[in-house]
Every structure is written in C-alpha cells, then in structure tokens.
Amino acid sequence: MEKVAVKVPEAQKEKLEEIAEEEGYPNRSEFLREVIRNEIKKRETIKKEVLEKIEERMERLEEGELSFEDLTSNKELEEELGIE
C-alpha cells in the first residue's frame, strides 16, 4: 500500500476523526480509504451507465427511432441518467 499525505484545515481533521469514531472505523485513515473506494466505485458506475445509454441511443438511431439531433441532445441524456 502506498502512503499519501494530505493537508486539511484543523476543523476538517476534527470532523474526520469524529465521523470515523461514530461510524466505528479504527482510525481516520481507514475511514478515508473507504471514502476513496466508494468515490472510485461511484465514478466507475456512472461511467458504465453513460456508456450503456450511449450504446442504447446508437442502436435506436440505427433502427430509425432517434434522429441525429436526438442522439446528440445532452439534455435528454442528462434526464435519462438523472443528472441535473
């Protein structure tokens, strides 16, 4: 495992320690590792969902269900993905 040093304001450090203790983590480092793992997983999931929606839209375009304008509409894609 690699070591990564991060500087945060005192108030954030105290909040990290408080949350880690409340959630039962043995220390703030383990809490931060969990936060990082969750963020990476969330981003990978979002990327996968976006790719799946794009593939679905391409298939609909090929089948004539969508126009090119529909395919490239970011607003519609954002609505499909629940992005505001």
Contact map, one row per residue, 1 for C-alpha under 8 A:
111000000000000000000000000000000000000000000000000000000000000000000000000000000000
111100000000000000000000000000000000000000000000000000000000000000000000000000000000
111110000000000000000000000000000000000000000000000000000000000000000000000000000000
011111000000000000000000000000000000000000000000000000000000000000000000000000000000
001111100000000000000000000000000000000000000000000000000000000000000000000000000000
000111110000000000000000000000000000000000000000000000000000000000000000000000000000
000011111000000000000000000000000000000000000000000000000000000000000000000000000000
000001111101100000000000000000000000000000000000000000000000000000000000000000000000
000000111111100000000000000000000000000000000000000000000000000000000000000000000000
000000011111110000000000000000000000000000000000000000000000000000000000000000000000
000000001111111000000000000000000000000000000000000000000000000000000000000000000000
000000011111111100000000000000000000000000000000000000000000000000000000000000000000
000000011111111110000000000000000000000000000000000000000000000000000000000000000000
000000000111111111000000000000000000000000000000000000000000000000000000000000000000
000000000011111111100000000000000000000000000000000000000000000000000000000000000000
000000000001111111110000000100100000000000000000000000000000000000000000000000000000
000000000000111111111000001100000000000000000000000000000000000000000000000000000000
000000000000011111111100000000000000000000000000000000000000000000000000000000000000
000000000000001111111110000000000000000000000000000000000000000000000000000000000000
000000000000000111111111111100100000000000000000000000000000000000000000000000000000
000000000000000011111111111100000000000000000000000000000000000000000000000000000000
000000000000000001111111100000000000000000000000000000000000000000000000000000000000
000000000000000000111111100000000000000000000000000000000000000000000000000000000000
000000000000000000011111110000000000000000000000000000000000000000000000000000000000
000000000000000000011111111101100000000000000000000000000000000000000000000000000000
000000000000000000011001111101000000000000000000000000000000000000000000000000000000
000000000000000010011000111111100000000000000000000000000000000000000000000000000000
000000000000000110011000111111110000000000000000000000000000000000000000000000000000
000000000000000000000000001111111000000000000000000000000000000000000000000000000000
000000000000000000000000111111111100000000000000000000000000000000000000000000000000
000000000000000100010000101111111110000000000000000000000000000000000000000000000000
000000000000000000000000000111111111000000000000000000000000000000000000000000000000
000000000000000000000000000011111111100000000000000000000000000000000000000000000000
000000000000000000000000000001111111110000000000000000000000000000000000000000000000
000000000000000000000000000000111111111000000000000000000000000000000000000000000000
000000000000000000000000000000011111111100000000000000000000000000000000000000000000
000000000000000000000000000000001111111110000000000000000000000000000000000000000000
000000000000000000000000000000000111111111000000000000000000000000000000000000000000
000000000000000000000000000000000011111111100000000000000000000000000000000000000000
000000000000000000000000000000000001111111110000000000000000000000000000000000000000
000000000000000000000000000000000000111111111000000000000000000000000000000000000000
000000000000000000000000000000000000011111111100000000000000000000000000000000000000
000000000000000000000000000000000000001111111110000000000000000000000000000000000000
000000000000000000000000000000000000000111111111000000000000000000000000000000000000
000000000000000000000000000000000000000011111111100000000000000000000000000000000000
000000000000000000000000000000000000000001111111110000000000000000000000000000000000
000000000000000000000000000000000000000000111111111000000000000000000000000000000000
000000000000000000000000000000000000000000011111111100000000000000000000000000000000
000000000000000000000000000000000000000000001111111110000000000000000000000000001000
000000000000000000000000000000000000000000000111111111000000000000000000000000001000
000000000000000000000000000000000000000000000011111111100000000000000000000000000000
000000000000000000000000000000000000000000000001111111110000000000000000000000000000
000000000000000000000000000000000000000000000000111111111000000000000000000010000000
000000000000000000000000000000000000000000000000011111111100000000000000000000000000
000000000000000000000000000000000000000000000000001111111110000000000000000000000000
000000000000000000000000000000000000000000000000000111111111000000000000000000000000
000000000000000000000000000000000000000000000000000011111111100001000010000000000000
000000000000000000000000000000000000000000000000000001111111110000000010000000000000
000000000000000000000000000000000000000000000000000000111111111000000000000000000000
000000000000000000000000000000000000000000000000000000011111111111000000000000000000
000000000000000000000000000000000000000000000000000000001111111111110010000000000000
000000000000000000000000000000000000000000000000000000000111111110000000000000000000
000000000000000000000000000000000000000000000000000000000011111111000000000000000000
000000000000000000000000000000000000000000000000000000000001111111100000000000000000
000000000000000000000000000000000000000000000000000000000001111111100000000000000000
000000000000000000000000000000000000000000000000000000001001101111111110000000000000
000000000000000000000000000000000000000000000000000000000000100111111110000000000000
000000000000000000000000000000000000000000000000000000000000100001111111000000000000
000000000000000000000000000000000000000000000000000000000000000001111111100000000000
000000000000000000000000000000000000000000000000000000000000000001111111100100000000
000000000000000000000000000000000000000000000000000000001100100001111111100000000000
000000000000000000000000000000000000000000000000000000000000000000011111110000000000
000000000000000000000000000000000000000000000000000000000000000000001111111110000000
000000000000000000000000000000000000000000000000000000000000000000000001111111000000
000000000000000000000000000000000000000000000000000000000000000000000000111111100000
000000000000000000000000000000000000000000000000000000000000000000000100111111110000
000000000000000000000000000000000000000000000000000010000000000000000000111111111000
000000000000000000000000000000000000000000000000000000000000000000000000011111111111
000000000000000000000000000000000000000000000000000000000000000000000000001111111111
000000000000000000000000000000000000000000000000000000000000000000000000000111111110
000000000000000000000000000000000000000000000000110000000000000000000000000011111110
000000000000000000000000000000000000000000000000000000000000000000000000000001111111
000000000000000000000000000000000000000000000000000000000000000000000000000001111111
000000000000000000000000000000000000000000000000000000000000000000000000000001100111
